[in-house]
Amino acid sequence: MCRIVGAPRTLLPLLAALLQASVEASGEISLCKTGFPEDVYSAVLSRDVLEGQPLLNVKFSNCNGKRKVQYESSEPADFKVDEDGMVYAVRSFPLSSEHSKFLIYAQDKETQEKWQVAVKLSLRPALPEDSVKESREIEEIVFPRQVTKHNGYLQRQKRDWVIPPINLPENSRGPFPQELVRIRSDRDKNLSLRYSVTGPGADQPPTGIFIINPISGQLSVTKPLDRELIARFHLRAHAVDINGNQVENPIDIVINVIDMNDNRPEFLHQVWNGTVPEGSKPGTYVMTVTAIDADDPNALNGMLRYRILSQAPSTPSPNMFTINNETGDIITVAAGLDREKVQQYTLIIQATDMEGNPTYGLSNTATAVITVTDVNDNPPEFTAMTFYGEVPENRVDVIVANLTVTDKDQPHTPAWNAIYRISGGDPAGRFAIQTDPNSNDGLVTVVKPIDFETNRMYVLTVAAENQVPLAKGIQHPPQSTATVSVTVIDVNENPYFAPNPKIIRQEEGLHAGTMLTTFTAQDPDRYMQQSIRYTKLSDPANWLKIDSVNGQITTIAVLDRESPNVKNNIYNATFLASDNGIPPMSGTGTLQIYLLDINDNAPQVLPQEAEICETPDPNSINITALDYDIDPNAGPFAFDLPLSPVTIKRNWTITRLNGDFAQLNLKIKFLEAGIYEVPIIITDSGNPPKSNISILRVKVCQCDSNGDCTDVDRIVGAGLGTGAIIAILLCIIILLILVLMFVVWMKRRDKERQAKQLLIDPEDDVRDNILKYDEEGGGEEDQVSSVFISLSEILPSYILNGGENSNTYSKRIVSNVFSLITLSKAW
């Protein structure tokens, strides 16, 4: 059976010192001050002080947490101090008066600054049970007895109790090895036994912590234990004979490492940051700070309590915040948080184990920084009741006044940013106020032109408020108001013509000296005594003049609608009006004269040159008329031949095809080749109509079977070589083609302009002189195309034939060149 006889004699003084020594410290912790918070530390101890025995803890306040402090004892042979301030005995000695008082020194390793404190040790009176404990023997653990049944097997005797675990304090100072218990078997009287232990801490990692004397069974620990690394060891004890045969069933031994308060609380962060809105009511949650302790959380060594050591600044109350001593929640406890007065609070938070016991507990500190956030509890306020500004008239996008406000809230936040508006004095919306994002000022700007002659001064009522509404319960008006007085400065303005442009309608053909109209300008500066003078700025045809004083416009030449300076029947002239102000100003006006057409242009034959064969069949010339007037003073036209000379009507006949075209034919069967001038009487449809005898130059020539003139014999017979003739003709043809292309392009452009003008001004009576061709002859463009086709057929054939039949080809080329010349003249 197993029995516990007593505790080891060498373990009793250590346990008694660890469990019964009391450390008494006096004084209250005030605001953080570097150094020892007490002048004298006292401890009550037993008489026998053992080597390595912890005596007391001297606390050193390291406010900023950055100092590296080294401790020393005035009696280094008897006492030493660890880095955490724990004082230990260097050797074993009986406590006497010579050991009752010594000094502890703390020195900053960097600055060499030094502090000291006195330690006083006093003897605790002996208790009656101490002598009893010292007389106890080392505990023995005996293997349970076994009995042999009839079948020959061993069976453990049934037990009604379990071997209790061994409790061993951590951080023991020795001496080592330190005996714990003695394990033995009842069979050691008859047999020579050997004892051993197995398990983690013995023969398994970490090995060598526990050892056993194989002969005596004495179980010992070889080094200090650390509960924070391993809190419990589970070993098995074995007993065998000298041959290694098991004589006892293994027994379980549990060793519990008893926690010592050897770890200070550690905050998860050294600096904690939190926020709280200004004006918060008491009880408002701010933040939570958390510390951890590596000691047993279920024992007093690991039970933490929090408290606030200091608050900076201490306004308006030194206790603006409180902390839940168990959870670490920080809440407000007093009213009066005002960001405009205190923007940030710094709290020193202390966490102490041993449930916050200031005498036995270990402590650590952290910093809680609480930022007071802004709420809109201050409206913007104008720095003046009235602001003044001035602006020249007709100026826009200029700043006329700068409105300044003050706001105690945090800058560049919605609670500080100001919004300005005009609440009165500007019904037309001529002003606007923009906010300067940097200064928060209001910039009064002119957005519409201001006329001095209409209003010389504006008095605006303006208001300023924040982007967000005021917080509830704020006893202030939400906005501030002020007035802005804006003075308008008179400046010299440009005279202006009204209407501009001015349109008048006149018939063309007015003689010089005719008064057309009066074109005058007005001066907007009616409060300035100024005169206006007029001059002519643009008059392309030099038809007009203007009186410099009264603006009367008179003609100095005949107005002609057919002039190239007239576009779409409108003639434009520009005039300048200048005042005598300082500085002088001027304005321009345009006079548009819409010229009405009169029948002042007689029609002319087109084309003016043509050719015809000597025989009348097939022989005809299609002609039309060109009239620079427009409807109704143009077509339809009447074509006729004059009575004299009589040869005209004897040789020629003219037939009207339609209102615009006629056909000229030979009346006789044969007419000798040559150049003939045929007068043609053309009459337009004007009222009264206008007639004109226009000469048509007709070339009568000999023709071949194709109807082409063969009169080039005269040219060929002049003695020029074929190559020279061809080169001359090619140059002439190229030149004529370029001229014709340019003329066609000009005519098309004029038609496009006239079409656009008809779309722009449908009221204008603009009519173009359109040439119509009958089905037989076609227009000039068709004639040009036919001539080009004929040339393109003749020239390659002539070159390929190598000059053969050059007479025939030359005649055909010359005939086509004459046709091109005739068409170019007609166009």
Stockholm file with secondary structure:
# STOCKHOLM 1.0

chainA/1-827         MCRIVGAPRTLLPLLAALLQASVEASGEISLCKTGFPEDVYSAVLSRDVLEGQPLLNVKFSNCNGKRKVQYESSEPADFKVDEDGMVYAVRSFPLSSEHSKFLIYAQDKETQEKWQVAVKLSLRPALPEDSVKESREIEEIVFPRQVTKHNGYLQRQKRDWVIPPINLPENSRGPFPQELVRIRSDRDKNLSLRYSVTGPGADQPPTGIFIINPISGQLSVTKPLDRELIARFHLRAHAVDINGNQVENPIDIVINVIDMNDNRPEFLHQVWNGTVPEGSKPGTYVMTVTAIDADDPNALNGMLRYRILSQAPSTPSPNMFTINNETGDIITVAAGLDREKVQQYTLIIQATDMEGNPTYGLSNTATAVITVTDVNDNPPEFTAMTFYGEVPENRVDVIVANLTVTDKDQPHTPAWNAIYRISGGDPAGRFAIQTDPNSNDGLVTVVKPIDFETNRMYVLTVAAENQVPLAKGIQHPPQSTATVSVTVIDVNENPYFAPNPKIIRQEEGLHAGTMLTTFTAQDPDRYMQQSIRYTKLSDPANWLKIDSVNGQITTIAVLDRESPNVKNNIYNATFLASDNGIPPMSGTGTLQIYLLDINDNAPQVLPQEAEICETPDPNSINITALDYDIDPNAGPFAFDLPLSPVTIKRNWTITRLNGDFAQLNLKIKFLEAGIYEVPIIITDSGNPPKSNISILRVKVCQCDSNGDCTDVDRIVGAGLGTGAIIAILLCIIILLILVLMFVVWMKRRDKERQAKQLLIDPEDDVRDNILKYDEEGGGEEDQVSSVFISLSEILPSYILNGGENSNTYSKRIVSNVFSLITLSKAW
#=GR chainA/1-827 SS CCCCCCCCTTHHHHHHHHHHCEEECCCCCCSCCSBCSCSEEEEEECSEECTTCEEEECCCBCTTSCCCEEEEESCTTTEEECTTSEEEESSCEECCGGGSEEEEEEEETTTCCEEEEEEEEEECCCCHHHHHHHTCCCCEEECCCEEECTTSCEEECCCSSCCCCEEEETTCCCCSSEEEEEEECGGGGTSCEEEEEESBTTTBSSTTSEEECTTTCEEEECSCCCTTTCSEEEEEEEEEETTCCBCSCCEEEEEEEECCSCCCCEESCSEEEEEEETTCCTTCEEEECCEECSSCTTSGGGCCEEEEEEEESCCSCTTSEEECTTTCEEEECSSCCCTTTCCEEEEEEEEESGGGCTTTCCEEEEEEEEEEECCSCSCCEESCSEEEEEEETTCCSCEEEEECEECCSCTTSTTTCEEEEEEESCTTCCEEEEECTTTCCEEEEECSCCCTTTCSEEEEEEEEEESSCCCTTCCSCSCEEEEEEEEEECCCCCCEESSSSEEEEEETTCCTTCEEEECCEECSCTTSCCCEEEEEEECTTCCEEECTTTCEEEESSCCCTTSTTCBTTEEEEEEEEEECCSSCCEEEEEEEEEEECCSCCCCEEESSEEEEESSSTTCCEEEEEECSSCTTSSCSCEEECCSSSHHHHHHEEEEECSSSEEEEEECSSCCCSEEEEEEEEEECCCSSCCEEEEEEEEEEECBCTTSCBCTTHHHHTTSCCHHHHHHHHHHHHHHHHHHHHHHHHHHHHHHHHHHHHHHHCTTSCCCCCCCCCCTTTCCHHHHHHHHHHHHHHHHHHHHHTTTTTHHHHHHHHHHHHHHHHHHHHHC
#=GC SS_cons         CCCCCCCCTTHHHHHHHHHHCEEECCCCCCSCCSBCSCSEEEEEECSEECTTCEEEECCCBCTTSCCCEEEEESCTTTEEECTTSEEEESSCEECCGGGSEEEEEEEETTTCCEEEEEEEEEECCCCHHHHHHHTCCCCEEECCCEEECTTSCEEECCCSSCCCCEEEETTCCCCSSEEEEEEECGGGGTSCEEEEEESBTTTBSSTTSEEECTTTCEEEECSCCCTTTCSEEEEEEEEEETTCCBCSCCEEEEEEEECCSCCCCEESCSEEEEEEETTCCTTCEEEECCEECSSCTTSGGGCCEEEEEEEESCCSCTTSEEECTTTCEEEECSSCCCTTTCCEEEEEEEEESGGGCTTTCCEEEEEEEEEEECCSCSCCEESCSEEEEEEETTCCSCEEEEECEECCSCTTSTTTCEEEEEEESCTTCCEEEEECTTTCCEEEEECSCCCTTTCSEEEEEEEEEESSCCCTTCCSCSCEEEEEEEEEECCCCCCEESSSSEEEEEETTCCTTCEEEECCEECSCTTSCCCEEEEEEECTTCCEEECTTTCEEEESSCCCTTSTTCBTTEEEEEEEEEECCSSCCEEEEEEEEEEECCSCCCCEEESSEEEEESSSTTCCEEEEEECSSCTTSSCSCEEECCSSSHHHHHHEEEEECSSSEEEEEECSSCCCSEEEEEEEEEECCCSSCCEEEEEEEEEEECBCTTSCBCTTHHHHTTSCCHHHHHHHHHHHHHHHHHHHHHHHHHHHHHHHHHHHHHHHCTTSCCCCCCCCCCTTTCCHHHHHHHHHHHHHHHHHHHHHTTTTTHHHHHHHHHHHHHHHHHHHHHC
//
